[in-house]
Amino acid sequence: MEIDPRNTILFVGAGVSMALGLPSWQALIDEIGRKLGFDPRIFATYGTALSLAEYYKIETGSIGPLRSWMDTEWHSKDIDIDKSGMEEAIVMAGLRKIYTTNFDRWLEKSCDHWGVSYRKVSRVSDIPAVRDGELEIVKFHGDFEDDDSLVLTESSYLDRLNFESPLDLVLRADSLKYGMLFVGYSLADTNVRYLFHKLADLWSRVPKKVPRPKSYIFMMHPNPIDEAIFERWGITAIQNKSDIALDGLPSFLNDIAARTSKPAS
């Protein structure tokens, strides 16, 4: 397996943020229930995370207060980014671009901390402002600085299913040219299952003679079922060499970073 970081795009999922100690989606649903006056245990039985977030927006008229709570909870002062070998490895790996489905700003904070020049892309107006030498961080499901960009409610998720937004078009172009490496994901995430399906469908309509860049997913735990499904989507599974989820990721990314001295193809 040979991954050239300059010809590879990294996709960062919720597993990476959870490793920093960020609240889980269950904690978010519990908070929504409390804010609406429900017993969180009962509230969670009334729908999916997306539908319950949609209900919150219907009842309050805005996700602004919920986003403010998330912004505070997701960026606790108790998190010491200097001790996160994973975040350091991600931003120092020399990868061509990073897409993330996470709302938080820990990738941006990590770039600031380790002196990596970057540019955040979360809306269409950000796309043209390309500058050489910057790590591009694409907030694929939105950013806390823009409530309307967040893919949090059921309606925003259903809109996302069209896969025709400006960021979707950029991703489609990138996926035809560069390999992809997915970290912090599992098939339990419906959003990700759909993304993988759409990318596989895109490639199914490309002439067979066009070579497809290789894509990989770093597996947090061995799972032969997931491996078979990923393979069907054209994604090769890479097994975590540690018994603890994502513990082997920093060394894996550091190995990739060591290849930046090789000429790019």
LINPESUL-V764462 format. One record per backbone hydrogen bond with DSSP energy under -1.0 kcal/mol. CO is the residue of the C=O (numbers start at 0). NH is the residue of the N-H. Records with the same first field share a line. If there is no record, write none. Layout:
CO=NH, NH
This chain:
3=6
4=7, 95
6=178
7=95
8=180
9=98
10=182
11=100
12=15
13=17
14=18
16=19, 21
17=20
23=27
24=28
25=29
26=30
27=31
28=32
29=33
30=34
31=35
32=37
33=36
38=42
39=43
41=44
42=45
47=51
48=52
49=53, 153
50=54
51=55
52=56
53=57
54=58
55=59
56=60
62=66
63=67
64=68
65=69
66=70
67=71
68=72
69=73
75=78
79=82
80=83
82=84
83=87
84=88
85=89
86=90
87=91
96=9
97=137
98=11
99=139
104=108
105=109
106=110
107=111
108=112
109=113
110=115
116=134
118=136
120=138
122=125
123=126
127=129
130=133
134=118
135=97
136=120
137=99, 139
138=141
140=150
142=145
145=148
146=149
149=151
152=156
153=157
154=158
155=159
156=160
158=161
159=162
164=168
165=169
166=170
167=171
168=172
169=173
170=174
173=177
178=8
179=215
180=10
181=217
182=12
183=14
185=188
188=192
189=193
190=194
191=195
192=196
193=197
194=198
195=199
196=200
197=201
198=202
199=203
202=205
206=209
214=235
215=181
216=237
222=226
223=227
224=228
225=229
226=230
227=231
228=232
229=234
230=233
235=216
237=218
243=246
245=248
247=251
248=252
249=253
250=254
251=255
252=256
253=257
255=258
256=259
258=261
